[in-house]
Amino acid sequence: MEGKMTEREFFTALQQTVRETGEIGDVFPCMVEWNVPRFLLSHLWPDALSQSPTQKITGLPLFCYAASETGWNQRIQNIKSRAEKNGDGSFTLHLNKAYVMQAETILLLLRLADDFCLAMIPFSDAQKRFTLMERDEPHTVFNASNGNAVLHYRLSGTATVDSGRVHSIKERAYSLYGVQIPAREITGLALLAVALADHHSYSGIEDRRHWFREGETQIFAARENRRLQKHDISLAIELIETFAKSPIEKHSIWEQWTSLAALWKR
């Protein structure tokens, strides 16, 4: 389970916070946790998720997801970081991850022999046993209204972990759910765009107010379906791009996401 909240309840709570504070940094890290690591764990490693605390709306996420590597291009076949099983049942992890969000626990996507695996390591362990290099690009820093920040890092190095921290998966199983991750992230960001536009009273885009709210209704309905469809993504992209082009002051993540959205138009 993804916690006790439904998709609608979770995103309604996120939007309410953004409408009050106007800070994407208040909720963006926890939204990523909901959209990616908790979604994958619920389908690929449910036992690990069932033993974890429920999802938060604000603050430091419980889980982050470390898949991105230089040149991987969102394809599991290009993953090079790997886990090697040792004779005593433990695993040695060889990591070179490019985009790791600060969280309590890191969920890693790795190669394991001819297949793949998910591995879980506490962030505090990673700080002691691997090399963590803080990223300083504006789109990797999320400041909250209370003054706290959630950062991103590069993660590299080698260390051994016990067998309970590694869970083997099949490429086909991962692909079935992994393909939905960009769709979940894009539609989630579209809902935040609506909330931010509302917080700023649709400054500069007043004529799109009704359209934004209609789009919000459609995206909420789409999020309650089992799988997001292409027309859902197209609508979300249009919402994001319209907000990104508005004169409203905004986090630089919106520039990055308009670039990502362009990939869906190819």
Backbone as CSV, one residue per row, in Angstrom:
resi,resn,N_x,N_y,N_z,CA_x,CA_y,CA_z,C_x,C_y,C_z
1,MET,0.831,-1.196,0.000,0.000,0.000,0.000,0.872,1.255,0.000
2,GLU,0.387,2.344,-0.536,1.117,3.608,-0.590,0.746,4.482,0.607
3,GLY,0.591,3.887,1.763,0.091,4.639,2.893,-1.432,4.559,2.915
4,LYS,-2.045,5.256,3.857,-3.489,5.169,4.022,-4.255,6.143,3.130
5,MET,-3.562,7.103,2.543,-4.233,8.092,1.716,-4.483,7.578,0.306
6,THR,-5.556,8.059,-0.296,-5.792,7.801,-1.715,-5.008,8.838,-2.516
7,GLU,-4.944,8.625,-3.834,-4.293,9.606,-4.705,-4.921,10.986,-4.531
8,ARG,-6.235,11.043,-4.513,-6.926,12.320,-4.394,-6.645,12.968,-3.046
9,GLU,-6.683,12.202,-1.982,-6.428,12.757,-0.659,-5.008,13.302,-0.548
10,PHE,-4.064,12.546,-1.083,-2.665,12.967,-1.004,-2.446,14.272,-1.765
11,PHE,-2.903,14.321,-3.007,-2.649,15.513,-3.808,-3.495,16.701,-3.373
12,THR,-4.648,16.456,-2.831,-5.435,17.548,-2.268,-4.687,18.184,-1.102
13,ALA,-4.073,17.349,-0.273,-3.299,17.864,0.863,-2.072,18.631,0.384
14,LEU,-1.388,18.112,-0.639,-0.245,18.824,-1.208,-0.663,20.188,-1.744
15,GLN,-1.741,20.186,-2.515,-2.205,21.439,-3.098,-2.611,22.453,-2.034
16,GLN,-3.251,21.994,-0.977,-3.668,22.904,0.086,-2.455,23.593,0.701
17,THR,-1.386,22.826,0.923,-0.164,23.398,1.485,0.428,24.430,0.540
18,VAL,0.491,24.113,-0.735,1.055,25.039,-1.719,0.194,26.284,-1.866
19,ARG,-1.115,26.112,-1.831,-2.008,27.276,-1.926,-1.809,28.221,-0.736
20,GLU,-1.396,27.649,0.402,-1.194,28.474,1.601,0.185,29.137,1.602
21,THR,1.222,28.406,1.203,2.592,28.911,1.345,3.190,29.435,0.044
22,GLY,2.758,28.894,-1.091,3.340,29.279,-2.366,4.735,28.733,-2.581
23,GLU,5.178,27.797,-1.744,6.525,27.230,-1.839,6.467,25.784,-2.316
24,ILE,6.993,25.513,-3.494,7.024,24.136,-3.989,7.934,23.267,-3.127
25,GLY,8.946,23.906,-2.503,9.864,23.152,-1.652,9.213,22.533,-0.440
26,ASP,8.035,23.025,-0.058,7.316,22.437,1.070,6.851,21.017,0.776
27,VAL,6.521,20.740,-0.483,5.861,19.473,-0.799,6.535,18.654,-1.889
28,PHE,7.366,19.268,-2.720,7.903,18.557,-3.882,8.658,17.282,-3.492
29,PRO,9.564,17.296,-2.497,10.283,16.064,-2.159,9.353,14.915,-1.760
30,CYS,8.313,15.219,-0.971,7.397,14.152,-0.557,6.509,13.702,-1.711
31,MET,6.217,14.599,-2.660,5.478,14.188,-3.843,6.294,13.204,-4.676
32,VAL,7.593,13.456,-4.807,8.456,12.535,-5.545,8.485,11.177,-4.857
33,GLU,8.530,11.192,-3.524,8.507,9.924,-2.781,7.231,9.137,-3.096
34,TRP,6.095,9.812,-3.105,4.816,9.159,-3.398,4.792,8.614,-4.830
35,ASN,5.257,9.421,-5.761,5.170,9.068,-7.178,6.137,7.975,-7.603
36,VAL,7.284,7.889,-6.933,8.331,6.994,-7.446,8.673,5.859,-6.472
37,PRO,9.471,6.081,-5.410,9.870,4.913,-4.606,8.718,4.170,-3.951
38,ARG,7.720,4.894,-3.421,6.598,4.178,-2.795,5.769,3.429,-3.842
39,PHE,5.622,4.008,-5.014,4.895,3.333,-6.096,5.613,2.050,-6.494
40,LEU,6.927,2.116,-6.691,7.690,0.928,-7.074,7.702,-0.120,-5.969
41,LEU,7.905,0.322,-4.742,7.912,-0.638,-3.636,6.570,-1.346,-3.494
42,SER,5.487,-0.617,-3.702,4.161,-1.226,-3.546,3.944,-2.365,-4.522
43,HIS,4.602,-2.307,-5.680,4.430,-3.339,-6.699,5.579,-4.350,-6.749
44,LEU,6.783,-3.922,-6.391,7.955,-4.782,-6.576,8.580,-5.279,-5.272
45,TRP,8.309,-4.609,-4.155,8.877,-5.024,-2.866,7.905,-4.632,-1.756
46,PRO,6.678,-5.150,-1.791,5.637,-4.713,-0.855,5.960,-4.993,0.603
47,ASP,6.714,-6.042,0.891,7.053,-6.339,2.284,7.857,-5.211,2.910
48,ALA,8.759,-4.634,2.138,9.578,-3.534,2.654,8.715,-2.315,2.937
49,LEU,7.736,-2.076,2.084,6.869,-0.910,2.265,5.927,-1.101,3.443
50,SER,5.451,-2.322,3.650,4.498,-2.583,4.728,5.102,-2.354,6.104
51,GLN,6.435,-2.400,6.190,7.117,-2.197,7.467,7.555,-0.753,7.677
52,SER,7.182,0.127,6.740,7.657,1.505,6.778,6.565,2.452,7.261
53,PRO,6.966,3.585,7.824,5.969,4.598,8.238,5.176,5.095,7.034
54,THR,4.029,5.664,7.289,3.183,6.142,6.211,3.754,7.416,5.592
55,GLN,3.265,7.729,4.425,3.714,8.880,3.650,3.490,10.196,4.383
56,LYS,4.474,11.099,4.240,4.345,12.457,4.771,3.971,13.410,3.638
57,ILE,3.461,14.567,4.001,3.121,15.604,3.027,4.263,16.602,2.884
58,THR,4.856,16.982,4.005,5.948,17.952,4.005,7.143,17.376,4.757
59,GLY,8.279,18.080,4.662,9.470,17.676,5.392,10.364,16.743,4.601
60,LEU,11.307,16.118,5.291,12.252,15.207,4.664,11.561,13.905,4.292
61,PRO,11.664,13.465,3.034,11.012,12.206,2.645,11.600,11.011,3.392
62,LEU,10.802,9.977,3.548,11.330,8.739,4.098,12.193,8.039,3.048
63,PHE,11.685,7.994,1.801,12.399,7.322,0.714,12.766,8.295,-0.395
64,CYS,13.939,8.104,-0.972,14.253,8.682,-2.271,14.599,7.525,-3.202
65,TYR,14.648,7.799,-4.488,14.908,6.744,-5.471,16.156,7.097,-6.256
66,ALA,17.137,6.216,-6.252,18.400,6.443,-6.944,18.506,5.493,-8.132
67,ALA,18.040,5.963,-9.276,18.181,5.215,-10.521,19.121,5.934,-11.472
68,SER,19.012,7.264,-11.544,19.711,8.058,-12.557,21.216,7.876,-12.511
69,GLU,21.785,7.631,-13.686,23.216,7.558,-13.892,23.543,8.332,-15.164
70,THR,24.766,8.772,-15.281,25.172,9.483,-16.483,24.954,8.595,-17.709
71,GLY,24.155,9.099,-18.652,23.929,8.366,-19.891,22.890,7.265,-19.833
72,TRP,22.139,7.171,-18.748,21.186,6.055,-18.667,19.909,6.317,-19.456
73,ASN,19.565,7.595,-19.650,18.439,7.979,-20.514,17.127,7.287,-20.143
74,GLN,16.890,7.129,-18.845,15.629,6.570,-18.339,15.388,5.123,-18.774
75,ARG,16.454,4.401,-19.115,16.309,3.013,-19.588,17.049,2.075,-18.647
76,ILE,16.327,1.102,-18.113,16.927,0.175,-17.157,18.094,-0.607,-17.772
77,GLN,18.044,-0.823,-19.086,19.109,-1.566,-19.749,20.455,-0.852,-19.670
78,ASN,20.430,0.459,-19.418,21.674,1.236,-19.374,22.253,1.376,-17.965
79,ILE,21.608,0.773,-16.983,22.113,0.843,-15.607,23.440,0.086,-15.507
80,LYS,24.425,0.744,-14.892,25.740,0.119,-14.709,26.058,-0.173,-13.241
81,SER,25.519,0.602,-12.318,25.726,0.309,-10.897,25.194,-1.092,-10.605
82,ARG,25.883,-1.830,-9.736,25.526,-3.245,-9.591,25.696,-3.735,-8.152
83,ALA,25.029,-4.859,-7.905,25.177,-5.581,-6.644,25.762,-6.953,-6.952
84,GLU,26.742,-7.377,-6.173,27.354,-8.697,-6.340,27.135,-9.511,-5.076
85,LYS,26.585,-10.723,-5.240,26.328,-11.560,-4.072,27.610,-12.251,-3.629
86,ASN,27.865,-12.208,-2.338,29.055,-12.826,-1.766,28.737,-14.208,-1.216
87,GLY,29.769,-14.970,-0.918,29.597,-16.337,-0.445,28.847,-16.440,0.867
88,ASP,28.917,-15.420,1.691,28.220,-15.451,2.983,26.791,-14.932,2.899
89,GLY,26.323,-14.641,1.670,24.956,-14.169,1.483,24.822,-12.657,1.449
90,SER,25.869,-11.946,1.840,25.833,-10.490,1.781,25.997,-10.013,0.335
91,PHE,25.849,-8.721,0.115,25.986,-8.154,-1.226,26.949,-6.968,-1.182
92,THR,27.793,-6.897,-2.181,28.655,-5.732,-2.351,28.043,-4.829,-3.415
93,LEU,27.804,-3.576,-3.048,27.193,-2.614,-3.948,28.263,-1.725,-4.565
94,HIS,28.227,-1.609,-5.890,29.134,-0.736,-6.625,28.275,0.370,-7.238
95,LEU,28.385,1.589,-6.696,27.436,2.645,-7.030,28.086,3.825,-7.733
96,ASN,27.360,4.351,-8.706,27.724,5.624,-9.341,26.426,6.281,-9.809
97,LYS,25.721,6.907,-8.868,24.414,7.490,-9.122,24.522,9.016,-9.200
98,ALA,23.799,9.586,-10.136,23.973,11.002,-10.447,22.973,11.929,-9.768
99,TYR,21.845,11.395,-9.291,20.770,12.277,-8.832,20.053,11.606,-7.673
100,VAL,20.496,11.898,-6.453,19.964,11.252,-5.259,19.416,12.313,-4.320
101,MET,18.118,12.275,-4.085,17.496,13.255,-3.192,17.768,12.900,-1.738
102,GLN,17.966,13.906,-0.941,18.121,13.725,0.500,16.854,13.084,1.064
103,ALA,17.007,12.049,1.864,15.873,11.337,2.452,16.390,10.517,3.621
104,GLU,15.490,9.839,4.303,15.923,8.969,5.389,16.520,7.671,4.846
105,THR,15.966,7.178,3.737,16.399,5.905,3.158,16.525,6.045,1.649
106,ILE,17.600,5.479,1.094,17.817,5.495,-0.350,17.411,4.152,-0.937
107,LEU,16.527,4.182,-1.934,16.146,2.987,-2.680,16.904,3.013,-3.991
108,LEU,17.723,1.994,-4.231,18.614,1.953,-5.386,18.133,0.948,-6.428
109,LEU,18.279,1.293,-7.692,18.068,0.355,-8.792,19.436,-0.077,-9.294
110,LEU,19.693,-1.406,-9.250,21.017,-1.937,-9.574,20.920,-3.181,-10.439
111,ARG,22.001,-3.479,-11.118,22.135,-4.769,-11.786,22.455,-5.840,-10.747
112,LEU,21.982,-7.074,-11.005,22.298,-8.213,-10.153,22.433,-9.419,-11.066
113,ALA,23.675,-9.844,-11.337,23.937,-10.919,-12.292,23.274,-10.576,-13.630
114,ASP,22.402,-11.459,-14.132,21.749,-11.213,-15.424,20.435,-10.456,-15.293
115,ASP,20.038,-10.128,-14.073,18.791,-9.405,-13.861,19.070,-8.094,-13.121
116,PHE,18.139,-7.692,-12.287,18.275,-6.435,-11.571,17.813,-6.619,-10.131
117,CYS,17.989,-5.591,-9.348,17.523,-5.642,-7.959,17.252,-4.233,-7.461
118,LEU,16.510,-4.182,-6.378,16.358,-2.965,-5.593,17.161,-3.166,-4.309
119,ALA,17.845,-2.143,-3.878,18.586,-2.206,-2.626,18.220,-0.995,-1.780
120,MET,18.241,-1.170,-0.479,17.818,-0.121,0.437,18.929,0.153,1.441
121,ILE,19.348,1.424,1.533,20.357,1.785,2.523,19.942,3.086,3.212
122,PRO,20.094,3.161,4.537,19.805,4.409,5.233,20.724,5.524,4.731
123,PHE,20.199,6.727,4.617,21.004,7.843,4.132,22.214,8.061,5.037
124,SER,22.013,7.871,6.344,23.127,8.052,7.293,24.246,7.056,7.027
125,ASP,23.901,5.829,6.622,24.916,4.837,6.260,25.652,5.254,4.994
126,ALA,24.896,5.759,4.033,25.507,6.187,2.775,26.520,7.299,3.018
127,GLN,26.209,8.200,3.945,27.124,9.290,4.263,28.445,8.770,4.830
128,LYS,28.397,7.652,5.541,29.597,7.095,6.167,30.364,6.164,5.229
129,ARG,29.639,5.457,4.332,30.266,4.357,3.598,30.472,4.635,2.114
130,PHE,29.834,5.680,1.612,29.992,6.045,0.204,30.407,7.506,0.105
131,THR,30.685,7.945,-1.097,30.990,9.347,-1.341,29.728,10.049,-1.802
132,LEU,29.305,11.061,-1.069,28.146,11.875,-1.426,28.619,13.288,-1.747
133,MET,28.383,13.714,-2.992,28.771,15.057,-3.414,27.514,15.878,-3.650
134,GLU,27.374,16.963,-2.897,26.183,17.798,-3.001,26.111,18.487,-4.354
135,ARG,24.931,18.435,-4.972,24.698,19.151,-6.211,24.223,20.562,-5.864
136,ASP,24.687,21.541,-6.649,24.335,22.918,-6.313,23.535,23.621,-7.397
137,GLU,23.110,22.877,-8.454,22.273,23.503,-9.470,20.955,23.950,-8.827
138,PRO,20.416,25.102,-9.223,19.195,25.615,-8.585,18.038,24.627,-8.588
139,HIS,17.902,23.817,-9.645,16.762,22.907,-9.707,16.914,21.702,-8.788
140,THR,18.067,21.560,-8.105,18.277,20.424,-7.207,18.126,20.798,-5.736
141,VAL,17.797,22.055,-5.449,17.655,22.520,-4.076,16.205,22.956,-3.846
142,PHE,15.573,22.389,-2.822,14.166,22.686,-2.544,14.039,23.280,-1.140
143,ASN,13.863,24.601,-1.113,13.734,25.318,0.152,12.279,25.352,0.591
144,ALA,12.064,25.045,1.854,10.713,25.061,2.417,10.450,26.411,3.078
145,SER,9.184,26.703,3.341,8.811,27.986,3.940,9.302,28.118,5.375
146,ASN,9.674,26.994,6.030,10.185,27.060,7.402,11.701,27.237,7.449
147,GLY,12.322,27.395,6.283,13.764,27.615,6.237,14.585,26.374,5.984
148,ASN,13.986,25.188,6.105,14.713,23.953,5.828,14.838,23.727,4.324
149,ALA,15.784,22.876,3.936,15.992,22.581,2.523,16.221,21.089,2.332
150,VAL,15.761,20.571,1.201,16.057,19.198,0.785,16.972,19.302,-0.428
151,LEU,18.119,18.632,-0.352,19.154,18.742,-1.371,19.246,17.469,-2.212
152,HIS,20.041,17.542,-3.266,20.344,16.381,-4.100,21.856,16.147,-4.121
153,TYR,22.239,14.885,-4.376,23.638,14.505,-4.319,24.000,13.566,-5.464
154,ARG,25.302,13.481,-5.711,25.878,12.393,-6.498,26.386,11.360,-5.501
155,LEU,26.187,10.087,-5.801,26.529,9.004,-4.882,27.438,8.005,-5.589
156,SER,28.589,7.723,-5.003,29.508,6.762,-5.619,30.276,6.006,-4.545
157,GLY,30.839,4.869,-4.957,31.648,4.081,-4.038,31.222,2.629,-3.969
158,THR,31.864,1.886,-3.085,31.616,0.447,-2.924,31.506,0.111,-1.447
159,ALA,30.509,-0.691,-1.098,30.330,-1.133,0.281,29.506,-2.407,0.302
160,THR,29.603,-3.156,1.379,28.884,-4.426,1.524,27.709,-4.253,2.487
161,VAL,26.562,-4.848,2.113,25.357,-4.790,2.938,24.819,-6.201,3.140
162,ASP,23.967,-6.380,4.142,23.417,-7.707,4.395,22.300,-8.021,3.395
163,SER,21.931,-9.292,3.322,20.994,-9.763,2.304,19.603,-9.147,2.428
164,GLY,19.219,-8.738,3.628,17.890,-8.176,3.830,17.692,-6.827,3.163
165,ARG,18.772,-6.213,2.720,18.677,-4.899,2.089,18.605,-4.980,0.565
166,VAL,18.594,-6.185,0.022,18.595,-6.354,-1.438,17.437,-7.258,-1.841
167,HIS,16.741,-6.861,-2.906,15.570,-7.605,-3.371,15.650,-7.731,-4.893
168,SER,15.777,-8.954,-5.387,15.919,-9.158,-6.833,14.601,-8.904,-7.555
169,ILE,14.689,-8.362,-8.766,13.514,-8.103,-9.604,13.846,-8.475,-11.039
170,LYS,12.833,-8.713,-11.833,12.996,-9.001,-13.246,12.872,-7.716,-14.059
171,GLU,13.624,-7.640,-15.137,13.556,-6.466,-15.995,12.133,-6.219,-16.490
172,ARG,11.440,-7.294,-16.873,10.081,-7.135,-17.395,9.148,-6.561,-16.337
173,ALA,9.286,-7.031,-15.095,8.435,-6.530,-14.015,8.714,-5.057,-13.758
174,TYR,9.992,-4.696,-13.758,10.322,-3.290,-13.537,9.766,-2.420,-14.653
175,SER,9.938,-2.855,-15.876,9.495,-2.053,-17.009,7.996,-1.801,-16.982
176,LEU,7.234,-2.765,-16.494,5.787,-2.636,-16.429,5.376,-1.436,-15.588
177,TYR,6.098,-1.208,-14.499,5.763,-0.104,-13.602,6.656,1.115,-13.823
178,GLY,7.905,0.877,-14.217,8.827,1.979,-14.438,8.362,2.925,-15.519
179,VAL,7.662,2.403,-16.514,7.186,3.255,-17.604,6.171,4.274,-17.117
180,GLN,5.535,3.997,-15.980,4.543,4.916,-15.438,5.155,6.049,-14.600
181,ILE,6.423,5.923,-14.255,7.034,6.912,-13.368,7.036,8.320,-13.969
182,PRO,7.532,8.519,-15.197,7.478,9.882,-15.750,6.050,10.413,-15.836
183,ALA,5.096,9.544,-16.149,3.697,9.971,-16.222,3.190,10.421,-14.863
184,ARG,3.557,9.700,-13.820,3.144,10.079,-12.470,3.781,11.406,-12.055
185,GLU,5.059,11.571,-12.397,5.740,12.806,-12.027,5.167,14.013,-12.773
186,ILE,4.895,13.852,-14.053,4.386,14.969,-14.855,2.983,15.367,-14.417
187,THR,2.111,14.389,-14.192,0.760,14.733,-13.755,0.762,15.316,-12.347
188,GLY,1.654,14.821,-11.496,1.769,15.391,-10.154,2.215,16.841,-10.202
189,LEU,3.189,17.120,-11.046,3.670,18.483,-11.163,2.591,19.397,-11.739
190,ALA,1.774,18.871,-12.636,0.675,19.670,-13.190,-0.290,20.099,-12.086
191,LEU,-0.572,19.214,-11.146,-1.456,19.573,-10.036,-0.822,20.641,-9.141
192,LEU,0.505,20.592,-8.988,1.177,21.644,-8.230,1.147,22.960,-8.993
193,ALA,1.223,22.894,-10.323,1.156,24.114,-11.130,-0.170,24.835,-10.913
194,VAL,-1.252,24.060,-10.855,-2.566,24.656,-10.614,-2.598,25.334,-9.243
195,ALA,-2.062,24.648,-8.234,-2.078,25.198,-6.881,-1.237,26.470,-6.785
196,LEU,-0.084,26.474,-7.440,0.766,27.664,-7.413,0.124,28.826,-8.161
197,ALA,-0.484,28.536,-9.313,-1.182,29.587,-10.056,-2.295,30.178,-9.200
198,ASP,-2.995,29.313,-8.477,-4.079,29.766,-7.602,-3.528,30.629,-6.473
199,HIS,-2.402,30.206,-5.885,-1.786,30.983,-4.806,-1.469,32.395,-5.263
200,HIS,-1.040,32.526,-6.509,-0.671,33.832,-7.063,-1.834,34.494,-7.802
201,SER,-3.051,34.010,-7.552,-4.264,34.569,-8.167,-4.152,34.617,-9.691
202,TYR,-3.468,33.634,-10.252,-3.322,33.495,-11.710,-2.758,34.776,-12.343
203,SER,-1.823,35.405,-11.647,-1.230,36.650,-12.122,-0.629,36.488,-13.519
204,GLY,-1.100,37.267,-14.464,-0.613,37.215,-15.838,-1.275,36.167,-16.692
205,ILE,-2.032,35.278,-16.070,-2.728,34.224,-16.835,-4.181,34.119,-16.351
206,GLU,-4.755,35.263,-16.005,-6.112,35.277,-15.464,-7.124,34.655,-16.415
207,ASP,-6.886,34.793,-17.722,-7.834,34.264,-18.704,-7.815,32.749,-18.773
208,ARG,-6.816,32.097,-18.126,-6.720,30.636,-18.148,-7.200,29.999,-16.858
209,ARG,-7.729,30.812,-15.947,-8.141,30.299,-14.640,-9.118,29.120,-14.771
210,HIS,-10.182,29.295,-15.555,-11.184,28.239,-15.702,-10.571,27.015,-16.357
211,TRP,-9.728,27.224,-17.339,-9.080,26.095,-18.028,-8.179,25.312,-17.067
212,PHE,-7.441,26.027,-16.222,-6.593,25.365,-15.229,-7.444,24.488,-14.311
213,ARG,-8.560,25.010,-13.882,-9.382,24.257,-12.931,-10.056,23.062,-13.598
214,GLU,-10.436,23.190,-14.847,-10.956,22.034,-15.587,-9.875,20.972,-15.744
215,GLY,-8.661,21.426,-16.066,-7.545,20.494,-16.194,-7.244,19.779,-14.890
216,GLU,-7.319,20.512,-13.788,-7.115,19.919,-12.467,-8.105,18.779,-12.226
217,THR,-9.368,19.005,-12.556,-10.394,17.969,-12.379,-10.075,16.729,-13.205
218,GLN,-9.629,16.941,-14.437,-9.321,15.816,-15.311,-8.101,15.046,-14.836
219,ILE,-7.084,15.765,-14.358,-5.882,15.083,-13.872,-6.188,14.283,-12.606
220,PHE,-7.006,14.841,-11.718,-7.398,14.088,-10.529,-8.093,12.784,-10.914
221,ALA,-8.989,12.851,-11.884,-9.687,11.643,-12.329,-8.714,10.647,-12.932
222,ALA,-7.741,11.144,-13.696,-6.760,10.269,-14.333,-5.882,9.572,-13.296
223,ARG,-5.507,10.281,-12.230,-4.644,9.708,-11.199,-5.324,8.562,-10.461
224,GLU,-6.630,8.495,-10.507,-7.344,7.432,-9.816,-7.461,6.170,-10.669
225,ASN,-7.068,6.254,-11.935,-7.066,5.075,-12.800,-5.810,4.250,-12.557
226,ARG,-5.835,3.011,-12.994,-4.700,2.123,-12.753,-3.458,2.583,-13.488
227,ARG,-3.644,3.021,-14.740,-2.499,3.482,-15.544,-2.857,4.803,-16.212
228,LEU,-1.918,5.713,-16.199,-2.105,6.992,-16.863,-1.946,6.821,-18.368
229,GLN,-2.742,7.546,-19.133,-2.756,7.416,-20.583,-2.078,8.619,-21.249
230,LYS,-1.832,8.481,-22.564,-1.129,9.536,-23.293,-1.882,10.863,-23.257
231,HIS,-3.203,10.818,-23.349,-3.962,12.069,-23.330,-3.881,12.745,-21.967
232,ASP,-3.712,11.947,-20.898,-3.512,12.527,-19.573,-2.181,13.278,-19.526
233,ILE,-1.151,12.675,-20.109,0.171,13.294,-20.130,0.147,14.573,-20.950
234,SER,-0.523,14.517,-22.089,-0.589,15.703,-22.957,-1.225,16.884,-22.232
235,LEU,-2.303,16.610,-21.500,-2.963,17.669,-20.740,-2.033,18.202,-19.656
236,ALA,-1.377,17.300,-18.938,-0.473,17.717,-17.865,0.663,18.574,-18.414
237,ILE,1.202,18.188,-19.550,2.283,18.955,-20.170,1.811,20.362,-20.522
238,GLU,0.602,20.457,-21.048,0.072,21.767,-21.418,-0.116,22.651,-20.181
239,LEU,-0.582,22.067,-19.100,-0.731,22.812,-17.850,0.622,23.301,-17.341
240,ILE,1.610,22.408,-17.359,2.949,22.762,-16.887,3.552,23.870,-17.742
241,GLU,3.475,23.711,-19.046,4.086,24.688,-19.945,3.404,26.049,-19.839
242,THR,2.094,26.057,-19.678,1.382,27.329,-19.534,1.808,28.041,-18.257
243,PHE,1.917,27.277,-17.164,2.366,27.880,-15.920,3.820,28.338,-16.020
244,ALA,4.675,27.505,-16.641,6.099,27.834,-16.739,6.333,29.123,-17.520
245,LYS,5.461,29.405,-18.489,5.609,30.613,-19.311,4.977,31.842,-18.668
246,SER,4.273,31.662,-17.569,3.617,32.783,-16.893,4.660,33.669,-16.213
247,PRO,4.306,34.930,-15.903,5.252,35.823,-15.221,5.394,35.543,-13.723
248,ILE,4.689,34.564,-13.208,4.765,34.232,-11.782,6.179,33.788,-11.432
249,GLU,6.736,34.322,-10.345,8.067,33.914,-9.896,8.013,32.444,-9.480
250,LYS,9.004,31.685,-9.920,8.911,30.240,-9.705,10.278,29.578,-9.562
251,HIS,10.266,28.376,-9.003,11.463,27.544,-8.838,11.978,27.124,-10.214
252,SER,13.289,26.945,-10.332,13.874,26.594,-11.630,13.522,25.182,-12.080
253,ILE,12.906,24.370,-11.204,12.490,23.031,-11.623,11.530,23.104,-12.803
254,TRP,10.797,24.205,-12.930,9.816,24.314,-14.005,10.496,24.386,-15.361
255,GLU,11.691,24.969,-15.422,12.442,24.982,-16.670,12.902,23.574,-17.027
256,GLN,13.345,22.827,-16.033,13.796,21.451,-16.278,12.643,20.575,-16.747
257,TRP,11.464,20.755,-16.166,10.342,19.892,-16.500,9.742,20.191,-17.859
258,THR,9.877,21.432,-18.318,9.410,21.696,-19.680,10.321,20.988,-20.685
259,SER,11.595,20.838,-20.336,12.507,20.083,-21.196,12.146,18.611,-21.195
260,LEU,11.825,18.076,-20.015,11.437,16.667,-19.926,10.137,16.425,-20.673
261,ALA,9.198,17.354,-20.548,7.911,17.209,-21.220,8.083,17.102,-22.718
262,ALA,9.112,17.780,-23.257,9.331,17.736,-24.698,9.633,16.324,-25.178
263,LEU,10.182,15.480,-24.294,10.475,14.094,-24.679,9.203,13.324,-25.015
264,TRP,8.082,13.688,-24.374,6.827,12.992,-24.588,6.168,13.389,-25.911
265,LYS,6.678,14.469,-26.517,6.076,14.957,-27.752,6.744,14.396,-28.986
266,ARG,7.815,13.649,-28.789,8.539,13.092,-29.932,7.722,12.000,-30.612
